[in-house]
Amino acid sequence: MFSDNIKQSFVALIAGLIFGLGLIVSEMVNPAKILAFLDVAGDWDPSLAFVMGGALITAGIGYKLIFSRSRPVLSSDFLLPVKKEIDSKLVMGAALFGIGWGITGLCPGPALTSFLIGSTEIFVFLFAMVFGVFCFKTIKRLVSHD
């Protein structure tokens, strides 16, 4: 009746909506809440540790259930990353992500979820994020042509 591509898109939409709802319920879309969690030397709010712990438990159970199957439900095989080594690109990317998260209290998932709120800060963050991606791709293209 429906193609596998439509089924995959529908499942991705539902998963994204559930993920976004989880971000809202856990207040991961609230920069003040994130910054309070990161402020371990000041007025620390440990509540997001429970959110992260719950996410780890849920992911662990999900991985166990998914990989007990011979193949995914809506695909012919599992698409897993092949690169396993830690290199300078990974370390730099993680450092930049962490610095940005610590400065703004937002990361891309919650920022996109917060887009519907329409605050000026969210628009500035999303613009800066898209601009950063554009700059990276431009620089990468220029460097790889040399």
Biotite code that builds the C-alpha atoms (Angstrom):
import biotite.structure as struc

atoms = struc.array([
    struc.Atom([0.000, 0.000, 0.000], chain_id="A", res_id=1, res_name="MET", atom_name="CA", element="C"),
    struc.Atom([2.704, 2.526, 1.044], chain_id="A", res_id=2, res_name="PHE", atom_name="CA", element="C"),
    struc.Atom([6.293, 2.440, -0.147], chain_id="A", res_id=3, res_name="SER", atom_name="CA", element="C"),
    struc.Atom([9.090, 1.749, 2.311], chain_id="A", res_id=4, res_name="ASP", atom_name="CA", element="C"),
    struc.Atom([10.325, 5.316, 1.800], chain_id="A", res_id=5, res_name="ASN", atom_name="CA", element="C"),
    struc.Atom([6.971, 6.756, 2.943], chain_id="A", res_id=6, res_name="ILE", atom_name="CA", element="C"),
    struc.Atom([6.876, 4.362, 5.899], chain_id="A", res_id=7, res_name="LYS", atom_name="CA", element="C"),
    struc.Atom([10.427, 5.359, 6.912], chain_id="A", res_id=8, res_name="GLN", atom_name="CA", element="C"),
    struc.Atom([9.546, 9.051, 6.632], chain_id="A", res_id=9, res_name="SER", atom_name="CA", element="C"),
    struc.Atom([6.420, 8.568, 8.749], chain_id="A", res_id=10, res_name="PHE", atom_name="CA", element="C"),
    struc.Atom([8.328, 6.680, 11.437], chain_id="A", res_id=11, res_name="VAL", atom_name="CA", element="C"),
    struc.Atom([11.026, 9.400, 11.400], chain_id="A", res_id=12, res_name="ALA", atom_name="CA", element="C"),
    struc.Atom([8.337, 12.074, 11.797], chain_id="A", res_id=13, res_name="LEU", atom_name="CA", element="C"),
    struc.Atom([6.747, 10.285, 14.755], chain_id="A", res_id=14, res_name="ILE", atom_name="CA", element="C"),
    struc.Atom([10.156, 9.684, 16.379], chain_id="A", res_id=15, res_name="ALA", atom_name="CA", element="C"),
    struc.Atom([11.061, 13.358, 15.882], chain_id="A", res_id=16, res_name="GLY", atom_name="CA", element="C"),
    struc.Atom([7.783, 14.505, 17.424], chain_id="A", res_id=17, res_name="LEU", atom_name="CA", element="C"),
    struc.Atom([8.292, 12.231, 20.434], chain_id="A", res_id=18, res_name="ILE", atom_name="CA", element="C"),
    struc.Atom([11.883, 13.461, 20.785], chain_id="A", res_id=19, res_name="PHE", atom_name="CA", element="C"),
    struc.Atom([10.769, 17.102, 20.586], chain_id="A", res_id=20, res_name="GLY", atom_name="CA", element="C"),
    struc.Atom([8.026, 16.490, 23.159], chain_id="A", res_id=21, res_name="LEU", atom_name="CA", element="C"),
    struc.Atom([10.604, 14.890, 25.449], chain_id="A", res_id=22, res_name="GLY", atom_name="CA", element="C"),
    struc.Atom([12.854, 17.948, 25.078], chain_id="A", res_id=23, res_name="LEU", atom_name="CA", element="C"),
    struc.Atom([9.963, 20.224, 26.015], chain_id="A", res_id=24, res_name="ILE", atom_name="CA", element="C"),
    struc.Atom([8.769, 18.138, 28.984], chain_id="A", res_id=25, res_name="VAL", atom_name="CA", element="C"),
    struc.Atom([12.320, 17.807, 30.363], chain_id="A", res_id=26, res_name="SER", atom_name="CA", element="C"),
    struc.Atom([12.923, 21.554, 29.851], chain_id="A", res_id=27, res_name="GLU", atom_name="CA", element="C"),
    struc.Atom([15.966, 20.891, 27.654], chain_id="A", res_id=28, res_name="MET", atom_name="CA", element="C"),
    struc.Atom([14.650, 23.753, 25.502], chain_id="A", res_id=29, res_name="VAL", atom_name="CA", element="C"),
    struc.Atom([15.129, 26.203, 28.380], chain_id="A", res_id=30, res_name="ASN", atom_name="CA", element="C"),
    struc.Atom([18.629, 27.736, 28.161], chain_id="A", res_id=31, res_name="PRO", atom_name="CA", element="C"),
    struc.Atom([18.478, 28.871, 31.809], chain_id="A", res_id=32, res_name="ALA", atom_name="CA", element="C"),
    struc.Atom([17.850, 25.272, 32.903], chain_id="A", res_id=33, res_name="LYS", atom_name="CA", element="C"),
    struc.Atom([20.815, 24.021, 30.844], chain_id="A", res_id=34, res_name="ILE", atom_name="CA", element="C"),
    struc.Atom([23.148, 26.732, 32.108], chain_id="A", res_id=35, res_name="LEU", atom_name="CA", element="C"),
    struc.Atom([22.081, 25.976, 35.703], chain_id="A", res_id=36, res_name="ALA", atom_name="CA", element="C"),
    struc.Atom([22.972, 22.318, 35.095], chain_id="A", res_id=37, res_name="PHE", atom_name="CA", element="C"),
    struc.Atom([26.380, 23.282, 33.705], chain_id="A", res_id=38, res_name="LEU", atom_name="CA", element="C"),
    struc.Atom([27.096, 25.640, 36.633], chain_id="A", res_id=39, res_name="ASP", atom_name="CA", element="C"),
    struc.Atom([28.511, 22.955, 38.959], chain_id="A", res_id=40, res_name="VAL", atom_name="CA", element="C"),
    struc.Atom([30.495, 25.524, 40.967], chain_id="A", res_id=41, res_name="ALA", atom_name="CA", element="C"),
    struc.Atom([27.501, 27.833, 41.510], chain_id="A", res_id=42, res_name="GLY", atom_name="CA", element="C"),
    struc.Atom([23.753, 27.326, 41.754], chain_id="A", res_id=43, res_name="ASP", atom_name="CA", element="C"),
    struc.Atom([23.823, 23.829, 40.272], chain_id="A", res_id=44, res_name="TRP", atom_name="CA", element="C"),
    struc.Atom([20.563, 22.204, 39.124], chain_id="A", res_id=45, res_name="ASP", atom_name="CA", element="C"),
    struc.Atom([21.176, 18.428, 38.851], chain_id="A", res_id=46, res_name="PRO", atom_name="CA", element="C"),
    struc.Atom([17.724, 17.606, 37.440], chain_id="A", res_id=47, res_name="SER", atom_name="CA", element="C"),
    struc.Atom([18.974, 17.223, 33.855], chain_id="A", res_id=48, res_name="LEU", atom_name="CA", element="C"),
    struc.Atom([21.288, 14.431, 35.005], chain_id="A", res_id=49, res_name="ALA", atom_name="CA", element="C"),
    struc.Atom([18.117, 12.377, 35.496], chain_id="A", res_id=50, res_name="PHE", atom_name="CA", element="C"),
    struc.Atom([16.969, 13.294, 31.986], chain_id="A", res_id=51, res_name="VAL", atom_name="CA", element="C"),
    struc.Atom([20.311, 12.160, 30.570], chain_id="A", res_id=52, res_name="MET", atom_name="CA", element="C"),
    struc.Atom([20.286, 8.999, 32.683], chain_id="A", res_id=53, res_name="GLY", atom_name="CA", element="C"),
    struc.Atom([16.776, 8.186, 31.457], chain_id="A", res_id=54, res_name="GLY", atom_name="CA", element="C"),
    struc.Atom([17.908, 8.750, 27.872], chain_id="A", res_id=55, res_name="ALA", atom_name="CA", element="C"),
    struc.Atom([20.883, 6.405, 28.339], chain_id="A", res_id=56, res_name="LEU", atom_name="CA", element="C"),
    struc.Atom([18.691, 3.682, 29.824], chain_id="A", res_id=57, res_name="ILE", atom_name="CA", element="C"),
    struc.Atom([16.108, 4.060, 27.050], chain_id="A", res_id=58, res_name="THR", atom_name="CA", element="C"),
    struc.Atom([18.786, 4.025, 24.340], chain_id="A", res_id=59, res_name="ALA", atom_name="CA", element="C"),
    struc.Atom([20.471, 0.988, 25.896], chain_id="A", res_id=60, res_name="GLY", atom_name="CA", element="C"),
    struc.Atom([17.224, -0.972, 25.928], chain_id="A", res_id=61, res_name="ILE", atom_name="CA", element="C"),
    struc.Atom([16.424, 0.204, 22.391], chain_id="A", res_id=62, res_name="GLY", atom_name="CA", element="C"),
    struc.Atom([19.807, -0.870, 21.047], chain_id="A", res_id=63, res_name="TYR", atom_name="CA", element="C"),
    struc.Atom([19.482, -4.251, 22.742], chain_id="A", res_id=64, res_name="LYS", atom_name="CA", element="C"),
    struc.Atom([16.039, -4.820, 21.198], chain_id="A", res_id=65, res_name="LEU", atom_name="CA", element="C"),
    struc.Atom([16.958, -3.509, 17.760], chain_id="A", res_id=66, res_name="ILE", atom_name="CA", element="C"),
    struc.Atom([20.205, -5.437, 17.386], chain_id="A", res_id=67, res_name="PHE", atom_name="CA", element="C"),
    struc.Atom([18.575, -8.662, 18.524], chain_id="A", res_id=68, res_name="SER", atom_name="CA", element="C"),
    struc.Atom([16.874, -8.632, 15.113], chain_id="A", res_id=69, res_name="ARG", atom_name="CA", element="C"),
    struc.Atom([18.568, -9.860, 11.951], chain_id="A", res_id=70, res_name="SER", atom_name="CA", element="C"),
    struc.Atom([17.607, -6.653, 10.083], chain_id="A", res_id=71, res_name="ARG", atom_name="CA", element="C"),
    struc.Atom([15.635, -3.449, 10.658], chain_id="A", res_id=72, res_name="PRO", atom_name="CA", element="C"),
    struc.Atom([11.868, -3.486, 10.140], chain_id="A", res_id=73, res_name="VAL", atom_name="CA", element="C"),
    struc.Atom([11.835, -0.896, 7.333], chain_id="A", res_id=74, res_name="LEU", atom_name="CA", element="C"),
    struc.Atom([15.233, -1.487, 5.724], chain_id="A", res_id=75, res_name="SER", atom_name="CA", element="C"),
    struc.Atom([17.244, -4.334, 4.291], chain_id="A", res_id=76, res_name="SER", atom_name="CA", element="C"),
    struc.Atom([20.233, -3.820, 6.601], chain_id="A", res_id=77, res_name="ASP", atom_name="CA", element="C"),
    struc.Atom([21.561, -1.735, 9.474], chain_id="A", res_id=78, res_name="PHE", atom_name="CA", element="C"),
    struc.Atom([23.361, 1.462, 8.442], chain_id="A", res_id=79, res_name="LEU", atom_name="CA", element="C"),
    struc.Atom([26.100, 1.801, 11.037], chain_id="A", res_id=80, res_name="LEU", atom_name="CA", element="C"),
    struc.Atom([29.079, 4.151, 11.031], chain_id="A", res_id=81, res_name="PRO", atom_name="CA", element="C"),
    struc.Atom([32.254, 2.490, 9.831], chain_id="A", res_id=82, res_name="VAL", atom_name="CA", element="C"),
    struc.Atom([34.707, 5.030, 11.233], chain_id="A", res_id=83, res_name="LYS", atom_name="CA", element="C"),
    struc.Atom([35.568, 4.156, 14.823], chain_id="A", res_id=84, res_name="LYS", atom_name="CA", element="C"),
    struc.Atom([38.785, 6.037, 15.600], chain_id="A", res_id=85, res_name="GLU", atom_name="CA", element="C"),
    struc.Atom([38.928, 9.290, 17.553], chain_id="A", res_id=86, res_name="ILE", atom_name="CA", element="C"),
    struc.Atom([40.624, 11.931, 15.417], chain_id="A", res_id=87, res_name="ASP", atom_name="CA", element="C"),
    struc.Atom([41.239, 15.684, 15.631], chain_id="A", res_id=88, res_name="SER", atom_name="CA", element="C"),
    struc.Atom([38.040, 16.487, 13.701], chain_id="A", res_id=89, res_name="LYS", atom_name="CA", element="C"),
    struc.Atom([35.955, 14.590, 16.246], chain_id="A", res_id=90, res_name="LEU", atom_name="CA", element="C"),
    struc.Atom([37.711, 16.205, 19.203], chain_id="A", res_id=91, res_name="VAL", atom_name="CA", element="C"),
    struc.Atom([37.446, 19.713, 17.714], chain_id="A", res_id=92, res_name="MET", atom_name="CA", element="C"),
    struc.Atom([33.799, 19.208, 16.811], chain_id="A", res_id=93, res_name="GLY", atom_name="CA", element="C"),
    struc.Atom([32.996, 17.976, 20.311], chain_id="A", res_id=94, res_name="ALA", atom_name="CA", element="C"),
    struc.Atom([34.884, 20.901, 21.853], chain_id="A", res_id=95, res_name="ALA", atom_name="CA", element="C"),
    struc.Atom([33.085, 23.457, 19.669], chain_id="A", res_id=96, res_name="LEU", atom_name="CA", element="C"),
    struc.Atom([29.740, 21.825, 20.417], chain_id="A", res_id=97, res_name="PHE", atom_name="CA", element="C"),
    struc.Atom([30.443, 21.907, 24.162], chain_id="A", res_id=98, res_name="GLY", atom_name="CA", element="C"),
    struc.Atom([31.619, 25.515, 24.087], chain_id="A", res_id=99, res_name="ILE", atom_name="CA", element="C"),
    struc.Atom([28.528, 26.578, 22.160], chain_id="A", res_id=100, res_name="GLY", atom_name="CA", element="C"),
    struc.Atom([26.262, 24.611, 24.496], chain_id="A", res_id=101, res_name="TRP", atom_name="CA", element="C"),
    struc.Atom([27.927, 26.172, 27.536], chain_id="A", res_id=102, res_name="GLY", atom_name="CA", element="C"),
    struc.Atom([27.708, 29.722, 26.166], chain_id="A", res_id=103, res_name="ILE", atom_name="CA", element="C"),
    struc.Atom([24.124, 29.613, 24.907], chain_id="A", res_id=104, res_name="THR", atom_name="CA", element="C"),
    struc.Atom([22.484, 26.811, 26.868], chain_id="A", res_id=105, res_name="GLY", atom_name="CA", element="C"),
    struc.Atom([21.197, 25.381, 23.591], chain_id="A", res_id=106, res_name="LEU", atom_name="CA", element="C"),
    struc.Atom([22.212, 22.650, 21.209], chain_id="A", res_id=107, res_name="CYS", atom_name="CA", element="C"),
    struc.Atom([20.694, 22.057, 17.752], chain_id="A", res_id=108, res_name="PRO", atom_name="CA", element="C"),
    struc.Atom([17.880, 19.666, 18.768], chain_id="A", res_id=109, res_name="GLY", atom_name="CA", element="C"),
    struc.Atom([16.360, 21.847, 21.478], chain_id="A", res_id=110, res_name="PRO", atom_name="CA", element="C"),
    struc.Atom([16.979, 24.984, 19.386], chain_id="A", res_id=111, res_name="ALA", atom_name="CA", element="C"),
    struc.Atom([14.957, 23.561, 16.493], chain_id="A", res_id=112, res_name="LEU", atom_name="CA", element="C"),
    struc.Atom([12.260, 22.485, 18.950], chain_id="A", res_id=113, res_name="THR", atom_name="CA", element="C"),
    struc.Atom([12.252, 25.999, 20.443], chain_id="A", res_id=114, res_name="SER", atom_name="CA", element="C"),
    struc.Atom([11.839, 27.517, 16.990], chain_id="A", res_id=115, res_name="PHE", atom_name="CA", element="C"),
    struc.Atom([8.067, 27.446, 17.453], chain_id="A", res_id=116, res_name="LEU", atom_name="CA", element="C"),
    struc.Atom([8.401, 29.668, 20.527], chain_id="A", res_id=117, res_name="ILE", atom_name="CA", element="C"),
    struc.Atom([9.685, 32.391, 18.224], chain_id="A", res_id=118, res_name="GLY", atom_name="CA", element="C"),
    struc.Atom([11.957, 34.243, 20.628], chain_id="A", res_id=119, res_name="SER", atom_name="CA", element="C"),
    struc.Atom([14.673, 36.512, 19.225], chain_id="A", res_id=120, res_name="THR", atom_name="CA", element="C"),
    struc.Atom([17.395, 34.465, 20.947], chain_id="A", res_id=121, res_name="GLU", atom_name="CA", element="C"),
    struc.Atom([16.292, 31.290, 19.159], chain_id="A", res_id=122, res_name="ILE", atom_name="CA", element="C"),
    struc.Atom([16.350, 33.005, 15.753], chain_id="A", res_id=123, res_name="PHE", atom_name="CA", element="C"),
    struc.Atom([19.817, 34.420, 16.431], chain_id="A", res_id=124, res_name="VAL", atom_name="CA", element="C"),
    struc.Atom([21.072, 30.990, 17.559], chain_id="A", res_id=125, res_name="PHE", atom_name="CA", element="C"),
    struc.Atom([19.601, 29.199, 14.536], chain_id="A", res_id=126, res_name="LEU", atom_name="CA", element="C"),
    struc.Atom([21.005, 31.831, 12.159], chain_id="A", res_id=127, res_name="PHE", atom_name="CA", element="C"),
    struc.Atom([24.446, 31.493, 13.773], chain_id="A", res_id=128, res_name="ALA", atom_name="CA", element="C"),
    struc.Atom([24.224, 27.694, 13.594], chain_id="A", res_id=129, res_name="MET", atom_name="CA", element="C"),
    struc.Atom([23.284, 27.683, 9.896], chain_id="A", res_id=130, res_name="VAL", atom_name="CA", element="C"),
    struc.Atom([25.920, 30.343, 9.165], chain_id="A", res_id=131, res_name="PHE", atom_name="CA", element="C"),
    struc.Atom([28.550, 28.227, 10.968], chain_id="A", res_id=132, res_name="GLY", atom_name="CA", element="C"),
    struc.Atom([27.639, 25.159, 8.916], chain_id="A", res_id=133, res_name="VAL", atom_name="CA", element="C"),
    struc.Atom([27.829, 27.224, 5.711], chain_id="A", res_id=134, res_name="PHE", atom_name="CA", element="C"),
    struc.Atom([31.239, 28.641, 6.705], chain_id="A", res_id=135, res_name="CYS", atom_name="CA", element="C"),
    struc.Atom([32.569, 25.177, 7.550], chain_id="A", res_id=136, res_name="PHE", atom_name="CA", element="C"),
    struc.Atom([31.433, 23.717, 4.240], chain_id="A", res_id=137, res_name="LYS", atom_name="CA", element="C"),
    struc.Atom([32.886, 26.671, 2.326], chain_id="A", res_id=138, res_name="THR", atom_name="CA", element="C"),
    struc.Atom([36.229, 26.456, 4.103], chain_id="A", res_id=139, res_name="ILE", atom_name="CA", element="C"),
    struc.Atom([36.339, 22.677, 3.670], chain_id="A", res_id=140, res_name="LYS", atom_name="CA", element="C"),
    struc.Atom([35.645, 23.011, -0.059], chain_id="A", res_id=141, res_name="ARG", atom_name="CA", element="C"),
    struc.Atom([38.363, 25.691, -0.459], chain_id="A", res_id=142, res_name="LEU", atom_name="CA", element="C"),
    struc.Atom([40.941, 23.678, 1.494], chain_id="A", res_id=143, res_name="VAL", atom_name="CA", element="C"),
    struc.Atom([40.230, 20.414, -0.338], chain_id="A", res_id=144, res_name="SER", atom_name="CA", element="C"),
    struc.Atom([40.812, 22.063, -3.762], chain_id="A", res_id=145, res_name="HIS", atom_name="CA", element="C"),
    struc.Atom([44.412, 23.008, -2.912], chain_id="A", res_id=146, res_name="ASP", atom_name="CA", element="C"),
])
